[in-house]
Amino acid sequence: MRATVAFNRPISTAYLHLGLTVPAFPATFRAGEFVMVRPPWVGDPFLPRAFSIYRIARQGDSPAVVEILYKVLGKGTQHLARMEPSQEVEVLGPLGNAFTLPDDGARPVLVAGAIGVPPIAALATQIAQFRIREPLGCSAFRNVEVFLGGKTSEDILCVKDFEQAGAGVHITTEDGSLGTKGLITDLLRPFLITHHGSRFAIYSCGPPGMLAAVARLAEECAISCQVSVEANMACGFGACMGCAIEVKADDKAYKLVCKDGPVFDSREIVWR
C-alpha cells in the first residue's frame, strides 16, 4: 500500500524516527509485528526493508501514522534517511507474529539492544495499557524491569518510553558512556540470581549474539524466554524463503523469520 512520509527526524547521529501516514493501516498492532518499507522510485536496492513497529499514532478520524525507529546502515536506510515529508513510500504490513504476555503471574523482564529496542518499547507500552484497563489484573505487570544495552550511549533508545510505562530501567554500554560498563547480561544475570525463586518471563530483541546470550541465561535459570529475531527479508510473508533460521528437531529443520516469527520461544532456536 502507498504511504506518505509524515516526518523523518534524527534522534542521534545514527538513528532516525520515521512516521508514515498509511490510510488503510489498522489502528492498533501487537508488539513484535513489523512492516516492509520501500521507496517506490528506488532501483538499488530493489528489495524492501523490514522494520519493527514502534507505535501507531491516530487522532480522531485522521489516518494512522505508523512510527518506526531505524539506524542508517546500508543503501536502503540511506535512501530512507533522505526522504522528506509528503514523499511516498510503499508499505506492507502489519506482518509477523507477536509477543505473548504471561497468564501465569510471571513478572515480565524486557531485554533489548540497539535497534532491537523499538518492539520491546512497544511491549512495555502495551503492558502499561493493560494495567490501566485491568487494574485488578496480573499484579506482576506492575513490576516490569527493563535491561537496555549497546556499544555506546547512542545505542540506548526509548528510555523515556520505559519510564513512562512505569518500568525499572537498567542500562549497560560496552564503552561505559552510559550506565554500567559491560554487556547486558552483566546486569541481567545478577538480577535473576538475586531474585531467585521469583517467577519471570523474559522478552528480548537485539543483535544475534545478545539474543543467544540471553537465551542461554534463561535456559540456565529455567525461565521462559521469547525472542524477536532480526533477519534480512526480501518479501515479508514467506514466498522467497530468504530468512530461514535453524530450529531444534531430530533432523535439521528450519523456520522462516517472517512467516513463523519474528517472535520465537528461545528454546526453539539453534544458537551459534
ABEGO torsion letter per residue (X at the ends): XBBBBABBBBABAABBBBBBBBAABBABBBBGBBBBBBBAABAOBABBBBBBBABBBBBEABBBBBBBBBBBABAAAAAAAABBBGBBBBBBOBBEBBBBBBAAGBBBBBBBBEAAAAAAAAAAAAAAAAAAABAABBAAAABBBBBBBBABAAABBGAAAAAAAGBBBBBBBAAGABEBBEBAAAAAAAAAAAABGBBBBBBBBEBAAAAAAAAAAAAAAGBBBBBBBBBBBAAGAGAAGAABBBBBBABBBBBBAAAAOABBBAAABBBX
